[in-house]
């Protein structure tokens, strides 16, 4: 645990990619395989659910530090990060008397021990046992170890090392290329010593035979679309608003992997049934969509499938679905990723044309289809088609170079996403909270509201969109114009107006406004507008029903 905490500190302090990669490589070479496996698990973002509520953690910290809970809460608010506050407040265990197990060994417990017995298994214990383990761990740990431990048990572990950096560092340890390591890391694997040994072994590709391939991700187009070159070099497709997924048909099984490398089979049982009509040794890349009468129903409909624990006949009828394939990554067990896209596309069309299911009750073509190509000989023609995206229920266009291989990650140059412009709404800042990490001392988490019958109603939270100078100015305003405090939340005088961009909206009974914005972010600070000129909830409802940009209001 001590070494992992030191790695966390080193990565947090490092600024250059090469430095971070070197730190990771040194750790993976020196750490015991069991510890290295768990470190990899956490560094890749495979966090479990929160094991301990933050309220309990503050209460236990108050007991350990012999402080009132309100003072712990004030310290949390002042520091801005709960893990950092607890790390500073909990006193080190006195060394007099019988030393603890952690102090007998200068390195303390291993990361593997902490991860298994003191993190992942906490959710299976009753409150009393959980309290005993967490308090004991906090007492025995160093401040740095406490900080990392709290982040692990609250699901807040994040560090400035991307998946790509971690993958390349591990590839260096194994002596393989980064693409091969990315494939090894995909799919299901357990964080244990045997798995890590396999990952860095020469035959590490023998891991999970049902794993997906690393996903190829597109880059947003440049400001001038003509910078991409000749449009005839590209294949254009619609950008679907669904769940990116790989359909894996191997070893007699059919699986659906999301882009986050999670199995989503449970929500789409009829698609799984249909995929059994594919020949064994086939992998498709495509999109899961809620689908009726030849068009998508929208992401909000698809969410019902995602959130449901079981999909019965009623939900199947209310939210029919379809998998639209746009790439063939494997056929007959052969990896086709290095084959040019235009060739993979022709082979995909052939595979889908021949596929089928012997069970006529599950017609293959109604559940698995081919994502159509979009015609357009010039950028201007494609731009006109792109303007019809919302009417079609899609997000814009995908542009893929015809000769491109299927890469891993987000390499720039071959695949581009040309999304339609987002919706925007002018909203007023009403609540603020401190940020996290390096922004823990600044108010950077904003709740924004629109007018409804003369009152401001919150509609979105936004955490990005301002530059550093603007963030400092907004932070200064918030500190000078706080009306009330509710724990870490500050109620702010409603004076600042921001233009909020978002991709769509849907009904939401969980929000007071009755609406939820998809992917809200601050587009710009509207210093030219007064709060009275902000938008209304009625205009957002109009957008929801009509699919048109919201109308501006005259007065609140």
Rosetta blueprint (number, residue, H / E / L):
1 X L
2 X H
3 X H
4 X H
5 X H
6 X H
7 X H
8 X H
9 X H
10 X H
11 X H
12 X H
13 X H
14 X L
15 X L
16 X L
17 X H
18 X H
19 X H
20 X H
21 X H
22 X H
23 X H
24 X H
25 X H
26 X H
27 X H
28 X H
29 X H
30 X H
31 X L
32 X L
33 X H
34 X H
35 X H
36 X H
37 X H
38 X H
39 X H
40 X H
41 X H
42 X H
43 X H
44 X L
45 X L
46 X L
47 X L
48 X L
49 X L
50 X L
51 X L
52 X L
53 X L
54 X H
55 X H
56 X H
57 X H
58 X H
59 X H
60 X H
61 X H
62 X H
63 X H
64 X H
65 X H
66 X L
67 X L
68 X L
69 X H
70 X H
71 X H
72 X H
73 X H
74 X H
75 X H
76 X H
77 X H
78 X H
79 X H
80 X L
81 X L
82 X H
83 X H
84 X H
85 X H
86 X H
87 X H
88 X H
89 X H
90 X L
91 X L
92 X L
93 X L
94 X L
95 X L
96 X L
97 X L
98 X L
99 X L
100 X L
101 X H
102 X H
103 X H
104 X H
105 X L
106 X L
107 X L
108 X L
109 X L
110 X L
111 X H
112 X H
113 X H
114 X H
115 X H
116 X H
117 X H
118 X L
119 X L
120 X H
121 X H
122 X H
123 X H
124 X H
125 X L
126 X L
127 X H
128 X H
129 X H
130 X H
131 X H
132 X H
133 X H
134 X H
135 X H
136 X H
137 X H
138 X H
139 X H
140 X H
141 X L
142 X L
143 X H
144 X H
145 X H
146 X H
147 X H
148 X H
149 X H
150 X H
151 X H
152 X H
153 X H
154 X L
155 X L
156 X L
157 X L
158 X L
159 X L
160 X L
161 X L
162 X L
163 X H
164 X H
165 X H
166 X H
167 X H
168 X H
169 X H
170 X H
171 X H
172 X H
173 X H
174 X H
175 X L
176 X L
177 X L
178 X H
179 X H
180 X H
181 X H
182 X H
183 X H
184 X H
185 X H
186 X L
187 X L
188 X L
189 X L
190 X L
191 X L
192 X L
193 X H
194 X H
195 X H
196 X H
197 X H
198 X H
199 X H
200 X L
201 X L
202 X L
203 X L
204 X H
205 X H
206 X H
207 X L
208 X L
209 X L
210 X L
211 X L
212 X L
213 X L
214 X L
215 X L
216 X E
217 X L
218 X L
219 X E
220 X E
221 X L
222 X L
223 X L
224 X L
225 X H
226 X H
227 X H
228 X H
229 X L
230 X L
231 X H
232 X H
233 X H
234 X E
235 X E
236 X E
237 X E
238 X E
239 X L
240 X L
241 X L
242 X L
243 X E
244 X E
245 X E
246 X E
247 X E
248 X E
249 X E
250 X E
251 X L
252 X L
253 X E
254 X E
255 X E
256 X E
257 X E
258 X E
259 X L
260 X L
261 X L
262 X L
263 X E
264 X L
265 X H
266 X H
267 X H
268 X L
269 X H
270 X H
271 X H
272 X H
273 X H
274 X H
275 X H
276 X L
277 X L
278 X L
279 X L
280 X L
281 X L
282 X E
283 X E
284 X E
285 X E
286 X E
287 X E
288 X E
289 X E
290 X E
291 X E
292 X E
293 X L
294 X L
295 X E
296 X E
297 X L
298 X L
299 X H
300 X H
301 X H
302 X H
303 X H
304 X H
305 X H
306 X H
307 X H
308 X L
309 X L
310 X L
311 X L
312 X L
313 X H
314 X H
315 X H
316 X H
317 X H
318 X H
319 X L
320 X L
321 X E
322 X E
323 X E
324 X E
325 X E
326 X E
327 X E
328 X E
329 X E
330 X E
331 X E
332 X L
333 X L
334 X E
335 X E
336 X L
337 X L
338 X L
339 X L
340 X L
341 X H
342 X H
343 X H
344 X H
345 X H
346 X H
347 X H
348 X H
349 X H
350 X H
351 X H
352 X H
353 X H
354 X H
355 X L
356 X L
357 X L
358 X L
359 X L
360 X L
361 X L
362 X L
363 X L
364 X H
365 X H
366 X H
367 X H
368 X E
369 X E
370 X E
371 X L
372 X L
373 X E
374 X L
375 X L
376 X L
377 X L
378 X L
379 X H
380 X H
381 X H
382 X H
383 X H
384 X H
385 X H
386 X H
387 X L
388 X L
389 X H
390 X H
391 X H
392 X H
393 X L
394 X L
395 X L
396 X E
397 X E
398 X E
399 X E
400 X E
401 X E
402 X L
403 X L
404 X L
405 X L
406 X L
407 X L
408 X L
409 X E
410 X L
411 X L
412 X L
413 X L
414 X L
415 X E
416 X E
417 X E
418 X E
419 X E
420 X L
421 X L
422 X L
423 X E
424 X E
425 X E
426 X E
427 X E
428 X E
429 X E
430 X E
431 X E
432 X E
433 X E
434 X E
435 X L
436 X L
437 X H
438 X H
439 X H
440 X L
441 X L
442 X L
443 X E
444 X E
445 X E
446 X E
447 X E
448 X E
449 X E
450 X E
451 X E
452 X E
453 X L
454 X L
455 X E
456 X E
457 X E
458 X E
459 X E
460 X E
461 X E
462 X E
463 X L
464 X L
465 X L
466 X L
467 X L
468 X H
469 X H
470 X H
471 X H
472 X H
473 X H
474 X H
475 X H
476 X H
477 X H
478 X H
479 X H
480 X H
481 X L
482 X E
483 X E
484 X E
485 X E
486 X E
487 X L
488 X L
489 X E
490 X E
491 X E
492 X E
493 X L
494 X L
495 X L
496 X L
497 X E
498 X E
499 X E
500 X E
501 X E
502 X E
503 X L
504 X E
505 X E
506 X E
507 X E
508 X L
509 X L
510 X L
511 X L
512 X L
513 X L
514 X L
515 X E
516 X E
517 X E
518 X E
519 X L
520 X L
521 X E
522 X E
523 X E
524 X E
525 X E
526 X L
527 X L
528 X L
529 X L
530 X L
531 X H
532 X H
533 X H
534 X L
535 X L
536 X E
537 X H
538 X H
539 X H
540 X H
541 X H
542 X H
543 X H
544 X H
545 X H
546 X H
547 X L
548 X L
549 X L
550 X L
551 X L
552 X L
553 X L
554 X L
555 X L
556 X L
